Amino acid sequence: MAVDHKLGPTPQSPEASNPELENARVGYQAAVSLMAFEGNLVWARYGLMALVHTIILTAIGLTSGAQQPTRTITLVGLSLVGLTLCVVWWLVNDIGFRYFFYWLFTARELEERYLGPVRTLSRGIPLERNEATTIILGGQEYPPNVKMEDRFRMVNSSKAVIIIFGVLYLALVAALLLP
């Protein structure tokens, strides 16, 4: 089998004419592209929502010195808008991470099933199991600096920020409405 290890199978190799393998390559490329796109989209949405909440909290702070009843109505209204946006943010964040991991696992499945020695995403399996893994560069082994817990910390930390904003809005509403 003629294989150029930098470019993959050459056009004259039998592997290159296999339509199933070619479809797997296209699917793999699409899944990796969609995974990267979704990852960028998750954090772009996250940054936008953090900015919106910062603006709402700034408006709450600026309104806190207003006369009654305008002050209470505005503060409760802004807090309820912020709380509603926290719920939306949670749902959008959750579905974004679900799609991200879906595309990751789809690409990994195609990689393992059809792409032979390519193990770009499949190498994460030992990390999931907390097993030692290494990357070989220039004949030397290097341990990756990423652990499986880091992925879960990232997802959970993003949710914790949303919860903090939500609790802050609830505390503001409670402080304004309860005697």
N, C-alpha and C positions, 0 to 999 in steps of 0.2 A: 504494500500500500504506500503510495507516494504521498508523504505528508510534509508540508513546510510548517515547522513548529511555530513559526511566527504568525503565519497567516491561516493555518488550518489545512484541510485537505486540498490538494491541487485539483484542477478541473479534470485531469485524466484518472484520478483515483476512483475506484468503485464506490467509495464512501460518499463522494461528492454528488453522485447521481441518485442517491437514495432520497426519494421525495419525503419520506417520513422524517429522516434526519434533518433535511432542509427545513421542513415545517417546524421541527423542534427548535432549530436555531432561530428561526424568525420569531417563534413564540417566546423563546428565552430572551431575545433582544427586546421584544415588546414588554415582557414582564419586568425586566430590569429597568427599562425606561419609565414605565408606569410607576414602579416602586420609587425611583428617584423623584419623579414628578410629584407623587403623593407625599413623600417626605418633605419636599420643599413647600408644598401647599399646606401641610399640617402646621409648619412653623410660621408661614406667612399669615395664616388665619390666627394663629396663636398671638403673634406680635400685634396684629390689628386689634384683636379683642383686648389685649392688655392696654393698648393705647386708648381705646374707647373707655375702658374702666378708669383709667387715669384721668381722662377728661371729665367723666361723671363725678369722680371723687373730688376733683378740683372745683367743679361747679357746686358741689355740696359744701365744700369749705368756704367758697366765696359767698354762698347764700346763707350761711349760718348766722351772719350778723344782721339779716333782714328783719323787718318788723313782723309781728304776729298778725294775722294767721298766714300771711304769705310764706313766712319762713317754714312753718310746719308743713303746709301743703306742698311746697317745692321740695323740701328735704325728703318727705315721705314719698312723693312722686318719683324723684330721682333715685331714691333707694329701691323702690319697686321696679323701676326700669332696669337698674343695675342687677337686681336679683333675677329678673326675667332673662337678661342677657347672660347671666351665669349659667342658667339652665341650658340655654341655646348653645353657649360656648362648650359646656360639658358634652352635649350630644354631638356637636360638630367635631370636637376633638376626638371623641370616642370612635366615631365612624371613620375619621381620617386615619387613626392608628390601625383600625381594623383593615382598611383597604391597604395600607402600607404593608402590614404583615401578610395579608393575602397575596400580594404581588411578590413579596419576598419568598414565601413558601412555594408559590407557583413556579418561580424561576428556579428555586432550589430543586424542586421535583423534576423539572425538565433537565436540569444539569445532571442530576444523579442518574436519570433514566436513559438519556440519549447522548450526552456530551462527553462520555468517557473520561479522559484525564482532567477535564476542566472541573475544578472544584473551588471556584471562587466563593460561592455562597454556602456550599455544603460544608466547608471547613468550619462553619459556625456551630456545627452539631456538637463537637467536643466542648465548646464553650457552654452550650445549653446544659450539658451533663456535668459541668464543672470539672472536666478532665483537662489534663495538661495538653496543650497543643503548641506547635511551633511553626514558624514561617522560615523557610530556608532561602537566604539571599546570599549570593556569592559563595555558596558552600558552607555558610555559617547559619546555625539555628538561632532564631530570635523568638522569644515568647511574645505573643501579641499583647498590647496594652489594654485590650478590651475584655471585659468579663460579661457573662450573661446577666449578672445582677445589674450591670450598668444600663442595659436596655430597659429592664423593669423599673429601675430607679428613675429613668428619664420619663417614662410614661406616668408613673405614680407621682413624681414631682410636679409634672404639668397639671395633674388633677388636683394636687394639694394647693397650688396657686389659685385655681378656680374656687376651691372650697374656702380658702381664706377670704377672697373677695366676697363670696356669698355670705359668710358668717359676719363680715364687716357690715354688709347691707342689712342683714337681719338685726344686728345689734343697734344700728342707727334707727331702724323702724321701731324697735322695742323701746329704745330710749325716748323716742318722740311721742309714742302713743301710750305707753304705760305711765301711770302717775309716780 
